Amino acid sequence: MTKGDKILIIVVIFFTVISLGFIKRQALSNDGKYISIQVDGKEIKKIIFDKNIEGKTFPIETEYGYNLVEIGNEKVRVIEASCPDQIDVKQGYISKIGETIVCLPNRLVVEIKGMDIDQEIDIMNH
């Protein structure tokens, strides 16, 4: 291995570490996130995180059942549900963009999403 090969390897490793750090920081960023509550695949409620909403509960009553959603400090959880297994209640809080709570019997999905600042289409597939 020549001196040039060693320098090239060090430069590639350096840029890889910098890139991974940037990607991780972007992925864990919590700026501009909101709660999407969906029933049967349709968004029925959109809740933007803010200080005034912390500690509030939102009852979700549908033809499929009942769920009570509680908002914490930049996090959300289901605290009551009419479903028999209570998996959604046992899951606890979610706080990161992309995390979900699912209640299959009640067809409920609680998801944390990021706000789209740029609404342009990035890619289109056929």
MOPAC internal coordinates of N, CA, C and O (Angstrom, degrees):
PM7 1SCF
backbone

  N    0.0000 0     0.00 0     0.00 0    0    0    0
  C    1.4488 1     0.00 0     0.00 0    1    0    0
  C    1.5351 1   107.59 1     0.00 0    2    1    0
  O    1.2310 1   121.30 1   -52.89 1    3    2    1
  N    1.3171 1   115.12 1   127.11 1    3    2    1
  C    1.4579 1   119.39 1  -177.52 1    5    3    2
  C    1.5244 1   110.35 1   -86.39 1    6    5    3
  O    1.2310 1   121.39 1    -9.23 1    7    6    5
  N    1.3339 1   114.94 1   170.77 1    7    6    5
  C    1.4603 1   121.03 1   179.33 1    9    7    6
  C    1.5354 1   110.11 1   -62.43 1   10    9    7
  O    1.2310 1   120.18 1   142.75 1   11   10    9
  N    1.3231 1   117.26 1   -37.25 1   11   10    9
  C    1.4642 1   122.07 1   178.17 1   13   11   10
  C    1.5223 1   112.16 1   -63.54 1   14   13   11
  O    1.2310 1   120.17 1   141.13 1   15   14   13
  N    1.3439 1   117.28 1   -38.87 1   15   14   13
  C    1.4693 1   121.64 1   177.48 1   17   15   14
  C    1.5233 1   110.87 1   -62.99 1   18   17   15
  O    1.2310 1   120.93 1   137.25 1   19   18   17
  N    1.3337 1   115.82 1   -42.75 1   19   18   17
  C    1.4708 1   120.49 1  -179.83 1   21   19   18
  C    1.5270 1   110.78 1   -64.00 1   22   21   19
  O    1.2310 1   120.69 1   137.53 1   23   22   21
  N    1.3258 1   116.29 1   -42.47 1   23   22   21
  C    1.4688 1   119.98 1   178.98 1   25   23   22
  C    1.5314 1   110.10 1   -64.00 1   26   25   23
  O    1.2310 1   120.50 1   137.23 1   27   26   25
  N    1.3202 1   116.65 1   -42.77 1   27   26   25
  C    1.4660 1   121.00 1   178.70 1   29   27   26
  C    1.5300 1   111.31 1   -60.87 1   30   29   27
  O    1.2310 1   120.04 1   136.25 1   31   30   29
  N    1.3193 1   117.53 1   -43.75 1   31   30   29
  C    1.4713 1   121.94 1   178.99 1   33   31   30
  C    1.5220 1   110.27 1   -62.38 1   34   33   31
  O    1.2310 1   119.96 1   136.54 1   35   34   33
  N    1.3298 1   117.68 1   -43.46 1   35   34   33
  C    1.4679 1   121.44 1   179.93 1   37   35   34
  C    1.5308 1   110.44 1   -64.03 1   38   37   35
  O    1.2310 1   119.97 1   137.78 1   39   38   37
  N    1.3274 1   117.67 1   -42.22 1   39   38   37
  C    1.4659 1   121.29 1   179.60 1   41   39   38
  C    1.5324 1   110.66 1   -64.40 1   42   41   39
  O    1.2310 1   120.06 1   136.90 1   43   42   41
  N    1.3266 1   117.48 1   -43.10 1   43   42   41
  C    1.4666 1   121.20 1   178.97 1   45   43   42
  C    1.5252 1   110.47 1   -63.37 1   46   45   43
  O    1.2310 1   119.95 1   135.87 1   47   46   45
  N    1.3192 1   117.70 1   -44.13 1   47   46   45
  C    1.4725 1   121.41 1   178.57 1   49   47   46
  C    1.5254 1   110.08 1   -62.69 1   50   49   47
  O    1.2310 1   120.14 1   137.08 1   51   50   49
  N    1.3234 1   117.34 1   -42.92 1   51   50   49
  C    1.4624 1   121.76 1   179.75 1   53   51   50
  C    1.5354 1   110.74 1   -58.70 1   54   53   51
  O    1.2310 1   120.26 1   129.50 1   55   54   53
  N    1.3306 1   117.11 1   -50.50 1   55   54   53
  C    1.4602 1   120.29 1  -179.26 1   57   55   54
  C    1.5279 1   112.37 1   -67.29 1   58   57   55
  O    1.2310 1   120.01 1   148.34 1   59   58   57
  N    1.3169 1   117.59 1   -31.66 1   59   58   57
  C    1.4629 1   120.95 1   176.42 1   61   59   58
  C    1.5231 1   110.72 1   -64.88 1   62   61   59
  O    1.2310 1   120.20 1   134.20 1   63   62   61
  N    1.3220 1   117.23 1   -45.80 1   63   62   61
  C    1.4695 1   121.82 1   179.83 1   65   63   62
  C    1.5266 1   110.13 1   -63.50 1   66   65   63
  O    1.2310 1   120.13 1   135.75 1   67   66   65
  N    1.3184 1   117.37 1   -44.25 1   67   66   65
  C    1.4673 1   120.91 1   178.73 1   69   67   66
  C    1.5328 1   110.39 1   -62.00 1   70   69   67
  O    1.2310 1   120.07 1   136.01 1   71   70   69
  N    1.3204 1   117.47 1   -43.99 1   71   70   69
  C    1.4691 1   121.57 1   179.93 1   73   71   70
  C    1.5188 1   111.64 1   -63.55 1   74   73   71
  O    1.2310 1   120.12 1   135.88 1   75   74   73
  N    1.3281 1   117.38 1   -44.12 1   75   74   73
  C    1.4662 1   120.71 1   179.49 1   77   75   74
  C    1.5237 1   111.04 1   -63.70 1   78   77   75
  O    1.2310 1   120.17 1   140.41 1   79   78   77
  N    1.3214 1   117.27 1   -39.59 1   79   78   77
  C    1.4630 1   120.83 1   177.15 1   81   79   78
  C    1.5177 1   111.60 1   -61.96 1   82   81   79
  O    1.2310 1   120.49 1   137.31 1   83   82   81
  N    1.3192 1   116.67 1   -42.69 1   83   82   81
  C    1.4660 1   121.27 1   178.70 1   85   83   82
  C    1.5257 1   110.98 1   -64.90 1   86   85   83
  O    1.2310 1   120.28 1   134.82 1   87   86   85
  N    1.3109 1   117.07 1   -45.18 1   87   86   85
  C    1.4678 1   121.46 1  -179.63 1   89   87   86
  C    1.5248 1   110.58 1   -63.13 1   90   89   87
  O    1.2310 1   120.34 1   136.95 1   91   90   89
  N    1.3230 1   116.95 1   -43.05 1   91   90   89
  C    1.4650 1   120.63 1   179.83 1   93   91   90
  C    1.5274 1   110.54 1   -63.71 1   94   93   91
  O    1.2310 1   120.26 1   138.16 1   95   94   93
  N    1.3167 1   117.11 1   -41.84 1   95   94   93
  C    1.4605 1   120.90 1  -179.99 1   97   95   94
  C    1.5265 1   110.29 1   -63.36 1   98   97   95
  O    1.2310 1   120.14 1   138.46 1   99   98   97
  N    1.3186 1   117.34 1   -41.54 1   99   98   97
  C    1.4604 1   121.55 1   178.35 1  101   99   98
  C    1.5261 1   111.15 1   -65.80 1  102  101   99
  O    1.2310 1   120.30 1   138.81 1  103  102  101
  N    1.3297 1   117.03 1   -41.19 1  103  102  101
  C    1.4677 1   121.23 1  -177.61 1  105  103  102
  C    1.5196 1   111.71 1   -68.26 1  106  105  103
  O    1.2310 1   120.13 1   146.13 1  107  106  105
  N    1.3278 1   117.36 1   -33.87 1  107  106  105
  C    1.4565 1   120.64 1  -177.28 1  109  107  106
  C    1.5220 1   112.85 1   -91.63 1  110  109  107
  O    1.2310 1   120.25 1   179.68 1  111  110  109
  N    1.3101 1   117.13 1    -0.32 1  111  110  109
  C    1.4557 1   120.88 1   179.19 1  113  111  110
  C    1.5277 1   109.49 1   -65.48 1  114  113  111
  O    1.2310 1   120.67 1   -47.69 1  115  114  113
  N    1.3206 1   116.33 1   132.31 1  115  114  113
  C    1.4577 1   120.63 1  -178.57 1  117  115  114
  C    1.5208 1   112.45 1  -106.52 1  118  117  115
  O    1.2310 1   120.00 1  -171.92 1  119  118  117
  N    1.3237 1   117.60 1     8.08 1  119  118  117
  C    1.4537 1   120.36 1  -179.87 1  121  119  118
  C    1.5236 1   109.76 1   -67.92 1  122  121  119
  O    1.2310 1   120.89 1   -43.83 1  123  122  121
  N    1.3193 1   115.91 1   136.17 1  123  122  121
  C    1.4525 1   120.52 1   174.45 1  125  123  122
  C    1.5124 1   114.72 1    68.00 1  126  125  123
  O    1.2310 1   120.00 1  -138.51 1  127  126  125
  N    1.3086 1   117.60 1    41.49 1  127  126  125
  C    1.4620 1   118.62 1   178.09 1  129  127  126
  C    1.5260 1   109.90 1  -106.75 1  130  129  127
  O    1.2310 1   121.29 1   -24.06 1  131  130  129
  N    1.3193 1   115.14 1   155.94 1  131  130  129
  C    1.4551 1   120.63 1   179.08 1  133  131  130
  C    1.5263 1   109.61 1  -145.27 1  134  133  131
  O    1.2310 1   121.26 1   -12.83 1  135  134  133
  N    1.3364 1   115.19 1   167.17 1  135  134  133
  C    1.4607 1   121.86 1   179.83 1  137  135  134
  C    1.5240 1   107.91 1  -100.59 1  138  137  135
  O    1.2310 1   120.96 1   -50.91 1  139  138  137
  N    1.3131 1   115.77 1   129.09 1  139  138  137
  C    1.4608 1   121.87 1   175.48 1  141  139  138
  C    1.5240 1   107.45 1  -110.68 1  142  141  139
  O    1.2310 1   120.55 1   -60.42 1  143  142  141
  N    1.3269 1   116.55 1   119.58 1  143  142  141
  C    1.4612 1   121.26 1   177.05 1  145  143  142
  C    1.5231 1   107.06 1  -105.86 1  146  145  143
  O    1.2310 1   121.20 1   -58.73 1  147  146  145
  N    1.3272 1   115.31 1   121.27 1  147  146  145
  C    1.4627 1   121.20 1  -175.01 1  149  147  146
  C    1.5248 1   110.37 1  -123.23 1  150  149  147
  O    1.2310 1   121.21 1   -39.32 1  151  150  149
  N    1.3104 1   115.29 1   140.68 1  151  150  149
  C    1.4606 1   121.88 1   173.28 1  153  151  150
  C    1.5235 1   106.92 1  -127.25 1  154  153  151
  O    1.2310 1   120.93 1   -52.11 1  155  154  153
  N    1.3130 1   115.82 1   127.89 1  155  154  153
  C    1.4677 1   121.61 1  -179.14 1  157  155  154
  C    1.5317 1   111.92 1    58.31 1  158  157  155
  O    1.2310 1   120.59 1  -147.44 1  159  158  157
  N    1.3292 1   116.48 1    32.56 1  159  158  157
  C    1.4566 1   121.12 1   177.85 1  161  159  158
  C    1.5158 1   115.23 1    82.20 1  162  161  159
  O    1.2310 1   119.83 1   179.71 1  163  162  161
  N    1.3323 1   117.93 1    -0.29 1  163  162  161
  C    1.4608 1   121.31 1  -179.79 1  165  163  162
  C    1.5223 1   109.55 1  -110.40 1  166  165  163
  O    1.2310 1   120.82 1   -48.16 1  167  166  165
  N    1.3274 1   116.04 1   131.84 1  167  166  165
  C    1.4651 1   119.99 1   178.88 1  169  167  166
  C    1.5246 1   109.11 1   -71.19 1  170  169  167
  O    1.2310 1   121.07 1   -60.27 1  171  170  169
  N    1.3436 1   115.56 1   119.73 1  171  170  169
  C    1.4625 1   119.76 1  -179.75 1  173  171  170
  C    1.5248 1   112.16 1  -104.50 1  174  173  171
  O    1.2310 1   120.67 1   162.15 1  175  174  173
  N    1.3298 1   116.32 1   -17.85 1  175  174  173
  C    1.4601 1   119.78 1  -179.65 1  177  175  174
  C    1.5176 1   109.02 1  -152.09 1  178  177  175
  O    1.2310 1   121.35 1   -41.95 1  179  178  177
  N    1.3372 1   115.02 1   138.05 1  179  178  177
  C    1.4606 1   122.39 1   176.84 1  181  179  178
  C    1.5232 1   106.52 1  -125.11 1  182  181  179
  O    1.2310 1   120.38 1   -60.63 1  183  182  181
  N    1.3334 1   116.88 1   119.37 1  183  182  181
  C    1.4562 1   121.29 1  -175.91 1  185  183  182
  C    1.5245 1   108.50 1  -120.31 1  186  185  183
  O    1.2310 1   120.73 1   -61.24 1  187  186  185
  N    1.3329 1   116.20 1   118.76 1  187  186  185
  C    1.4601 1   120.91 1   178.74 1  189  187  186
  C    1.5255 1   108.07 1   -87.72 1  190  189  187
  O    1.2310 1   120.83 1   -48.32 1  191  190  189
  N    1.3385 1   116.01 1   131.68 1  191  190  189
  C    1.4615 1   120.41 1   178.83 1  193  191  190
  C    1.5249 1   109.65 1   -63.01 1  194  193  191
  O    1.2310 1   120.99 1   -46.03 1  195  194  193
  N    1.3361 1   115.72 1   133.97 1  195  194  193
  C    1.4551 1   121.31 1   170.79 1  197  195  194
  C    1.5228 1   108.45 1  -163.09 1  198  197  195
  O    1.2310 1   120.28 1   -15.63 1  199  198  197
  N    1.3123 1   117.06 1   164.37 1  199  198  197
  C    1.4727 1   122.03 1  -173.39 1  201  199  198
  C    1.5289 1   112.03 1   -61.59 1  202  201  199
  O    1.2310 1   119.60 1   146.11 1  203  202  201
  N    1.3292 1   118.37 1   -33.89 1  203  202  201
  C    1.4680 1   121.98 1  -176.64 1  205  203  202
  C    1.5221 1   113.21 1   -70.49 1  206  205  203
  O    1.2310 1   120.06 1   162.11 1  207  206  205
  N    1.3025 1   117.48 1   -17.89 1  207  206  205
  C    1.4597 1   121.36 1  -175.24 1  209  207  206
  C    1.5334 1   112.10 1   -96.72 1  210  209  207
  O    1.2310 1   120.68 1   167.54 1  211  210  209
  N    1.3258 1   116.31 1   -12.46 1  211  210  209
  C    1.4649 1   121.43 1  -177.53 1  213  211  210
  C    1.5330 1   110.81 1   -60.53 1  214  213  211
  O    1.2310 1   120.79 1   -49.62 1  215  214  213
  N    1.3392 1   116.09 1   130.38 1  215  214  213
  C    1.4581 1   121.91 1   178.95 1  217  215  214
  C    1.5268 1   114.18 1    89.21 1  218  217  215
  O    1.2310 1   120.01 1   174.83 1  219  218  217
  N    1.3201 1   117.59 1    -5.17 1  219  218  217
  C    1.4679 1   120.38 1  -179.51 1  221  219  218
  C    1.5241 1   110.74 1   -84.16 1  222  221  219
  O    1.2310 1   121.49 1   -24.68 1  223  222  221
  N    1.3246 1   114.75 1   155.32 1  223  222  221
  C    1.4640 1   120.90 1   177.17 1  225  223  222
  C    1.5260 1   109.00 1  -118.86 1  226  225  223
  O    1.2310 1   121.37 1   -29.77 1  227  226  225
  N    1.3232 1   114.99 1   150.23 1  227  226  225
  C    1.4580 1   121.86 1   179.59 1  229  227  226
  C    1.5205 1   108.81 1  -128.97 1  230  229  227
  O    1.2310 1   119.82 1   -66.97 1  231  230  229
  N    1.3385 1   117.95 1   113.03 1  231  230  229
  C    1.4682 1   119.56 1   176.18 1  233  231  230
  C    1.5279 1   110.00 1   -76.07 1  234  233  231
  O    1.2310 1   120.91 1   -44.24 1  235  234  233
  N    1.3134 1   115.86 1   135.76 1  235  234  233
  C    1.4591 1   121.97 1   177.10 1  237  235  234
  C    1.5278 1   106.81 1  -118.36 1  238  237  235
  O    1.2310 1   120.85 1   -75.58 1  239  238  237
  N    1.3295 1   115.98 1   104.42 1  239  238  237
  C    1.4648 1   121.22 1   179.51 1  241  239  238
  C    1.5214 1   108.68 1  -111.46 1  242  241  239
  O    1.2310 1   121.00 1   -56.63 1  243  242  241
  N    1.3219 1   115.69 1   123.37 1  243  242  241
  C    1.4639 1   120.76 1   178.34 1  245  243  242
  C    1.5229 1   108.52 1  -132.98 1  246  245  243
  O    1.2310 1   120.94 1    -0.85 1  247  246  245
  N    1.3107 1   115.80 1   179.15 1  247  246  245
  C    1.4637 1   120.04 1   177.23 1  249  247  246
  C    1.5238 1   111.61 1   -65.43 1  250  249  247
  O    1.2310 1   120.29 1   161.65 1  251  250  249
  N    1.3467 1   117.05 1   -18.35 1  251  250  249
  C    1.4665 1   121.10 1  -177.40 1  253  251  250
  C    1.5227 1   113.22 1   -90.63 1  254  253  251
  O    1.2310 1   119.90 1   158.11 1  255  254  253
  N    1.3253 1   117.80 1   -21.89 1  255  254  253
  C    1.4550 1   120.14 1  -178.98 1  257  255  254
  C    1.5181 1   112.45 1   157.11 1  258  257  255
  O    1.2310 1   121.68 1    13.10 1  259  258  257
  N    1.3374 1   114.39 1  -166.90 1  259  258  257
  C    1.4614 1   122.27 1  -173.46 1  261  259  258
  C    1.5240 1   110.09 1  -125.93 1  262  261  259
  O    1.2310 1   120.58 1   -42.69 1  263  262  261
  N    1.3267 1   116.50 1   137.31 1  263  262  261
  C    1.4588 1   122.70 1   173.21 1  265  263  262
  C    1.5248 1   107.93 1  -138.08 1  266  265  263
  O    1.2310 1   120.56 1   -34.53 1  267  266  265
  N    1.3127 1   116.53 1   145.47 1  267  266  265
  C    1.4597 1   121.91 1   175.94 1  269  267  266
  C    1.5230 1   107.57 1  -117.39 1  270  269  267
  O    1.2310 1   120.91 1   -62.61 1  271  270  269
  N    1.3272 1   115.87 1   117.39 1  271  270  269
  C    1.4620 1   122.74 1  -176.00 1  273  271  270
  C    1.5217 1   108.51 1  -102.54 1  274  273  271
  O    1.2310 1   120.43 1   -48.13 1  275  274  273
  N    1.3415 1   116.78 1   131.87 1  275  274  273
  C    1.4622 1   122.21 1   179.60 1  277  275  274
  C    1.5242 1   109.75 1  -114.99 1  278  277  275
  O    1.2310 1   121.12 1   -44.27 1  279  278  277
  N    1.3405 1   115.47 1   135.73 1  279  278  277
  C    1.4591 1   121.77 1   178.84 1  281  279  278
  C    1.5221 1   108.39 1   -99.49 1  282  281  279
  O    1.2310 1   120.70 1   -51.05 1  283  282  281
  N    1.3339 1   116.26 1   128.95 1  283  282  281
  C    1.4586 1   121.81 1   175.36 1  285  283  282
  C    1.5170 1   109.73 1  -108.45 1  286  285  283
  O    1.2310 1   120.49 1    19.73 1  287  286  285
  N    1.3175 1   116.68 1  -160.27 1  287  286  285
  C    1.4586 1   122.76 1   178.09 1  289  287  286
  C    1.5271 1   109.16 1   -76.16 1  290  289  287
  O    1.2310 1   120.46 1   -84.49 1  291  290  289
  N    1.3394 1   116.73 1    95.51 1  291  290  289
  C    1.4715 1   122.76 1  -178.33 1  293  291  290
  C    1.5324 1   112.15 1    61.27 1  294  293  291
  O    1.2310 1   120.38 1  -151.36 1  295  294  293
  N    1.3359 1   116.89 1    28.64 1  295  294  293
  C    1.4641 1   121.17 1   178.89 1  297  295  294
  C    1.5248 1   109.11 1  -149.46 1  298  297  295
  O    1.2310 1   120.86 1   -13.07 1  299  298  297
  N    1.3354 1   115.96 1   166.93 1  299  298  297
  C    1.4629 1   120.88 1  -176.87 1  301  299  298
  C    1.5277 1   108.91 1  -147.05 1  302  301  299
  O    1.2310 1   120.91 1   -28.31 1  303  302  301
  N    1.3329 1   115.87 1   151.69 1  303  302  301
  C    1.4678 1   120.89 1   176.26 1  305  303  302
  C    1.5235 1   109.64 1  -152.97 1  306  305  303
  O    1.2310 1   121.21 1   -15.56 1  307  306  305
  N    1.3293 1   115.28 1   164.44 1  307  306  305
  C    1.4638 1   121.85 1   173.05 1  309  307  306
  C    1.5263 1   106.11 1   -99.72 1  310  309  307
  O    1.2310 1   120.33 1   -55.22 1  311  310  309
  N    1.3476 1   116.97 1   124.78 1  311  310  309
  C    1.4679 1   119.15 1  -177.66 1  313  311  310
  C    1.5245 1   113.28 1  -105.37 1  314  313  311
  O    1.2310 1   120.08 1   162.38 1  315  314  313
  N    1.3356 1   117.45 1   -17.62 1  315  314  313
  C    1.4670 1   121.44 1   175.52 1  317  315  314
  C    1.5157 1   108.78 1  -143.57 1  318  317  315
  O    1.2310 1   121.00 1   -32.76 1  319  318  317
  N    1.3305 1   115.70 1   147.24 1  319  318  317
  C    1.4626 1   120.12 1   176.66 1  321  319  318
  C    1.5218 1   109.15 1  -154.70 1  322  321  319
  O    1.2310 1   121.03 1   -30.19 1  323  322  321
  N    1.3268 1   115.64 1   149.81 1  323  322  321
  C    1.4623 1   120.44 1   178.97 1  325  323  322
  C    1.5261 1   112.35 1   -88.62 1  326  325  323
  O    1.2310 1   119.98 1  -179.72 1  327  326  325
  N    1.3144 1   117.64 1     0.28 1  327  326  325
  C    1.4685 1   120.93 1  -179.05 1  329  327  326
  C    1.5296 1   110.34 1   -75.68 1  330  329  327
  O    1.2310 1   119.84 1   -27.97 1  331  330  329
  N    1.3357 1   117.92 1   152.03 1  331  330  329
  C    1.4615 1   120.77 1  -175.37 1  333  331  330
  C    1.5334 1   114.65 1   -72.11 1  334  333  331
  O    1.2310 1   119.42 1   146.93 1  335  334  333
  N    1.3240 1   118.72 1   -33.07 1  335  334  333
  C    1.4673 1   119.99 1  -173.42 1  337  335  334
  C    1.5247 1   114.47 1   -86.60 1  338  337  335
  O    1.2310 1   119.23 1   156.60 1  339  338  337
  N    1.3262 1   119.07 1   -23.40 1  339  338  337
  C    1.4670 1   124.70 1   176.61 1  341  339  338
  C    1.5379 1   113.92 1    60.27 1  342  341  339
  O    1.2310 1   120.07 1  -154.05 1  343  342  341
  N    1.3176 1   117.48 1    25.95 1  343  342  341
  C    1.4683 1   120.66 1  -179.75 1  345  343  342
  C    1.5246 1   110.67 1   -62.67 1  346  345  343
  O    1.2310 1   120.05 1   141.36 1  347  346  345
  N    1.3209 1   117.51 1   -38.64 1  347  346  345
  C    1.4617 1   120.79 1   179.86 1  349  347  346
  C    1.5250 1   111.87 1   -64.64 1  350  349  347
  O    1.2310 1   120.01 1   144.57 1  351  350  349
  N    1.3178 1   117.58 1   -35.43 1  351  350  349
  C    1.4612 1   121.97 1   178.44 1  353  351  350
  C    1.5297 1   110.15 1   -71.44 1  354  353  351
  O    1.2310 1   120.48 1   138.61 1  355  354  353
  N    1.3239 1   116.69 1   -41.39 1  355  354  353
  C    1.4687 1   121.57 1  -178.53 1  357  355  354
  C    1.5235 1   112.93 1   -69.72 1  358  357  355
  O    1.2310 1   120.17 1   158.58 1  359  358  357
  N    1.3311 1   117.28 1   -21.42 1  359  358  357
  C    1.4659 1   120.47 1  -177.26 1  361  359  358
  C    1.5237 1   112.43 1   -64.24 1  362  361  359
  O    1.2310 1   119.71 1   145.90 1  363  362  361
  N    1.3108 1   118.16 1   -34.10 1  363  362  361
  C    1.4616 1   120.62 1   179.85 1  365  363  362
  C    1.5168 1   112.22 1    84.15 1  366  365  363
  O    1.2310 1   121.68 1    20.77 1  367  366  365
  N    1.3371 1   114.40 1  -159.23 1  367  366  365
  C    1.4643 1   120.91 1  -174.98 1  369  367  366
  C    1.5266 1   112.89 1   -74.08 1  370  369  367
  O    1.2310 1   121.30 1   -31.97 1  371  370  369
  N    1.3353 1   115.11 1   148.03 1  371  370  369
  C    1.4617 1   122.26 1   166.52 1  373  371  370
  C    1.5286 1   106.21 1  -122.68 1  374  373  371
  O    1.2310 1   120.52 1   -31.46 1  375  374  373
  N    1.3407 1   116.62 1   148.54 1  375  374  373
  C    1.4638 1   118.67 1  -175.76 1  377  375  374
  C    1.5237 1   114.49 1  -142.83 1  378  377  375
  O    1.2310 1   119.71 1   168.47 1  379  378  377
  N    1.3128 1   118.16 1   -11.53 1  379  378  377
  C    1.4632 1   120.52 1  -175.64 1  381  379  378
  C    1.5273 1   110.65 1  -102.86 1  382  381  379
  O    1.2310 1   121.40 1   -31.05 1  383  382  381
  N    1.3246 1   114.92 1   148.95 1  383  382  381
  C    1.4590 1   120.75 1   178.01 1  385  383  382
  C    1.5251 1   109.10 1   -59.04 1  386  385  383
  O    1.2310 1   120.96 1   -49.27 1  387  386  385
  N    1.3281 1   115.76 1   130.73 1  387  386  385
  C    1.4606 1   121.54 1   179.85 1  389  387  386
  C    1.5181 1   113.97 1    99.02 1  390  389  387
  O    1.2310 1   119.68 1   163.79 1  391  390  389
  N    1.3316 1   118.22 1   -16.21 1  391  390  389
  C    1.4679 1   120.19 1   178.71 1  393  391  390
  C    1.5305 1   109.34 1   -75.14 1  394  393  391
  O    1.2310 1   121.11 1   -31.51 1  395  394  393
  N    1.3370 1   115.48 1   148.49 1  395  394  393
  C    1.4639 1   120.44 1  -178.57 1  397  395  394
  C    1.5231 1   111.33 1  -136.41 1  398  397  395
  O    1.2310 1   121.71 1   -25.62 1  399  398  397
  N    1.3096 1   114.33 1   154.38 1  399  398  397
  C    1.4622 1   123.22 1   167.70 1  401  399  398
  C    1.5251 1   104.88 1  -119.42 1  402  401  399
  O    1.2310 1   120.31 1   -49.86 1  403  402  401
  N    1.3227 1   117.01 1   130.14 1  403  402  401
  C    1.4640 1   120.83 1  -176.65 1  405  403  402
  C    1.5213 1   109.68 1  -124.31 1  406  405  403
  O    1.2310 1   120.83 1   -46.73 1  407  406  405
  N    1.3250 1   116.02 1   133.27 1  407  406  405
  C    1.4615 1   123.03 1   172.53 1  409  407  406
  C    1.5272 1   106.29 1  -120.07 1  410  409  407
  O    1.2310 1   120.58 1   -81.23 1  411  410  409
  N    1.3230 1   116.50 1    98.77 1  411  410  409
  C    1.4683 1   120.61 1  -175.53 1  413  411  410
  C    1.5265 1   113.72 1   -63.93 1  414  413  411
  O    1.2310 1   119.02 1   134.48 1  415  414  413
  N    1.3553 1   119.47 1   -45.52 1  415  414  413
  C    1.4712 1   118.00 1  -178.79 1  417  415  414
  C    1.5352 1   112.86 1   -59.95 1  418  417  415
  O    1.2310 1   120.38 1   145.16 1  419  418  417
  N    1.3424 1   116.87 1   -34.84 1  419  418  417
  C    1.4630 1   120.92 1  -178.98 1  421  419  418
  C    1.5294 1   112.48 1   -94.67 1  422  421  419
  O    1.2310 1   120.56 1  -179.00 1  423  422  421
  N    1.3275 1   116.53 1     1.00 1  423  422  421
  C    1.4738 1   123.56 1   179.53 1  425  423  422
  C    1.5217 1   112.17 1    55.19 1  426  425  423
  O    1.2310 1   120.80 1  -141.43 1  427  426  425
  N    1.3297 1   116.08 1    38.57 1  427  426  425
  C    1.4616 1   122.94 1  -177.04 1  429  427  426
  C    1.5216 1   110.56 1  -106.50 1  430  429  427
  O    1.2310 1   121.00 1   -42.17 1  431  430  429
  N    1.3284 1   115.68 1   137.83 1  431  430  429
  C    1.4612 1   122.04 1   172.07 1  433  431  430
  C    1.5241 1   107.15 1  -130.32 1  434  433  431
  O    1.2310 1   120.87 1   -53.60 1  435  434  433
  N    1.3259 1   115.95 1   126.40 1  435  434  433
  C    1.4612 1   121.87 1   172.73 1  437  435  434
  C    1.5198 1   105.31 1  -110.83 1  438  437  435
  O    1.2310 1   120.60 1   -59.40 1  439  438  437
  N    1.3225 1   116.47 1   120.60 1  439  438  437
  C    1.4651 1   120.49 1  -174.59 1  441  439  438
  C    1.5209 1   110.06 1  -132.49 1  442  441  439
  O    1.2310 1   120.96 1   -38.50 1  443  442  441
  N    1.3294 1   115.76 1   141.50 1  443  442  441
  C    1.4587 1   120.20 1   173.06 1  445  443  442
  C    1.5194 1   107.08 1   -94.52 1  446  445  443
  O    1.2310 1   121.38 1   -55.19 1  447  446  445
  N    1.3177 1   114.97 1   124.81 1  447  446  445
  C    1.4641 1   120.98 1  -177.92 1  449  447  446
  C    1.5194 1   109.62 1  -121.62 1  450  449  447
  O    1.2310 1   121.37 1   -21.39 1  451  450  449
  N    1.3213 1   114.99 1   158.61 1  451  450  449
  C    1.4589 1   121.14 1   174.94 1  453  451  450
  C    1.5137 1   109.73 1   -95.62 1  454  453  451
  O    1.2310 1   121.07 1   -35.37 1  455  454  453
  N    1.3181 1   115.57 1   144.63 1  455  454  453
  C    1.4618 1   119.89 1   178.11 1  457  455  454
  C    1.5164 1   108.72 1   -72.61 1  458  457  455
  O    1.2310 1   120.62 1   -45.57 1  459  458  457
  N    1.3138 1   116.42 1   134.43 1  459  458  457
  C    1.4610 1   121.64 1   177.00 1  461  459  458
  C    1.5184 1   108.60 1   -85.27 1  462  461  459
  O    1.2310 1   121.16 1   -72.76 1  463  462  461
  N    1.3309 1   115.38 1   107.24 1  463  462  461
  C    1.4607 1   119.69 1   177.77 1  465  463  462
  C    1.5211 1   109.05 1   -75.13 1  466  465  463
  O    1.2310 1   121.05 1   142.28 1  467  466  465
  N    1.3160 1   115.59 1   -37.72 1  467  466  465
  C    1.4625 1   121.61 1  -178.78 1  469  467  466
  C    1.5231 1   107.95 1  -109.72 1  470  469  467
  O    1.2310 1   120.09 1   -67.34 1  471  470  469
  N    1.3054 1   117.44 1   112.66 1  471  470  469
  C    1.4563 1   122.08 1  -175.61 1  473  471  470
  C    1.5245 1   113.78 1   -89.80 1  474  473  471
  O    1.2310 1   120.11 1  -174.22 1  475  474  473
  N    1.3387 1   117.40 1     5.78 1  475  474  473
  C    1.4591 1   119.68 1  -178.63 1  477  475  474
  C    1.5234 1   110.98 1   -71.14 1  478  477  475
  O    1.2310 1   120.89 1   -25.94 1  479  478  477
  N    1.3256 1   115.91 1   154.06 1  479  478  477
  C    1.4613 1   121.68 1   177.55 1  481  479  478
  C    1.5187 1   108.52 1   -77.79 1  482  481  479
  O    1.2310 1   120.17 1   -53.90 1  483  482  481
  N    1.3248 1   117.27 1   126.10 1  483  482  481
  C    1.4579 1   121.81 1   179.13 1  485  483  482
  C    1.5202 1   111.29 1   -86.91 1  486  485  483
  O    1.2310 1   120.45 1   138.46 1  487  486  485
  N    1.3274 1   116.74 1   -41.54 1  487  486  485
  C    1.4685 1   121.64 1  -174.77 1  489  487  486
  C    1.5094 1   108.52 1  -147.67 1  490  489  487
  O    1.2310 1   120.69 1   -33.58 1  491  490  489
  N    1.3024 1   116.29 1   146.42 1  491  490  489
  C    1.4533 1   120.80 1   176.69 1  493  491  490
  C    1.5186 1   108.35 1  -131.37 1  494  493  491
  O    1.2310 1   120.19 1   -49.13 1  495  494  493
  N    1.3146 1   117.24 1   130.87 1  495  494  493
  C    1.4653 1   122.19 1   178.04 1  497  495  494
  C    1.5184 1   109.68 1  -112.57 1  498  497  495
  O    1.2310 1   121.23 1   -26.82 1  499  498  497
  N    1.3143 1   115.25 1   153.18 1  499  498  497
  C    1.4688 1   120.00 1   177.92 1  501  499  498
  C    1.4942 1   109.53 1  -100.32 1  502  501  499
  O    1.2310 1   120.10 1   180.00 1  503  502  501

